[in-house]
Amino acid sequence: MNKSAKELINSDKNDFSDPNNPKLSSIFKFYTEDLTRNGMTLAEYINQYADTKIAEKEEYSFITYDWSLNKQK
């Protein structure tokens, strides 16, 4: 799981080009409660795996999830 988290966090599904205003994958919006259940903030969770550390913020911007990936063919 740690390897998968590191791969997702450091992938192009997130934009850390401005660490003070990162744009996060919507996965982090959907699962914030689960990822922060142990008392960590979202930034603390992400930064334990991130090559580029992000700033602690009250609110983050999230990249729109592409729901067409879920469509059955």
GIHU-V665097 format. One line per field, one symbol per residue. burial: b if it has 24 or more other ideal C-beta (glycine too) atoms within 12 Angstrom, else e. Layout:
burial = ???
//
This chain:
burial = eeeeeeebbeeeebebeeeeebebbebbeeeeeebeeeeeebbebbbebbeeebeeeeebeeeeeeeeeeeee
//
